[in-house]
Amino acid sequence: MDSKKAKILLCEDDQNLGSVLKNYLELNDFDVTLERDGRLGLAAFQREKFDLCLLDIMMPHMDGFALAEEIRDVDPDIPLFFLSAKTMKEDIIHGYKLGADDYITKPFDPEVLLLKIKAILKRNEETSKEIENKEYTLSTYHFNPKLRELTHNGNTQTLSPKENELLKMLCEHLNDLLPREQALKKIWGSDTYFNGRSMDVYIAKLRKYLKDDDNIEIVNIHGNGFRLVVSGANA
């Protein structure tokens, strides 16, 4: 990793294991937030931005599975590992179905966990760089998210940060559903009624910017989200 320490959310109700693991990861140059139950873990996740989550499953107030569902609603892509004494096949399958990147059964070797964490963060960093530098051809429009520029027939529109993020998410889900809740939580921070109205205004602005090409349409999927539909798109 570069000079900026990767932030890890560790949710573990076993005080000894939690402290040992936190210290071990911090010695290996990670910034670790340790919470003792699922509710506190969710509050920490909503409060701060993390690069990876390590979740125990059997925790008070909210178990690891329920916490993982909440986390996945906000960020479908954040690396997520379960650390669990539950070794039943059904539990492991359930963990992976919730979108876990790994399911590590206790007891485990911290060094192996460390290597897995480093590997997935390195992979994600490389993927992020590719996405960050990606440009989109949307019929007769060209979109450069890094410069926040939307170009059509030689005319360039500079997008606001929120317009840029919203169009980028629509492009990442091109011709597919961008869930309303996902966009609201990622760009606005929460899916409140007022943020929803704000997003509708931004969708209207993007429709206006893209109106000069009949092959492009932002479709409202009532109650679910939006689809950026581009005929013959080359994204």
Buried (B, 14 or more C-beta within 10 A) or exposed (E): EEEEEBBBBBBBBBEEBBEEBBEBBBEEEBBBBBBBBBBBBBEBBEEEEBBBBBBBBEBEBBBBBBBBEBBBEBBEEBBBBBBBEBEEEEBBEBBEEBBBBBBBEEEBEBEEBBEBBBEBBEEBEEEEEEEEEBEBBBBBBBBBBEEBBBBBEEEEBEBEEBBBBBBBBBBBBBEEEBBBBBBBBBBBEEBEEEBBEBBEEBBEBBEEBBEEBEBBBBEEEEEEBBBBBBEEBEB
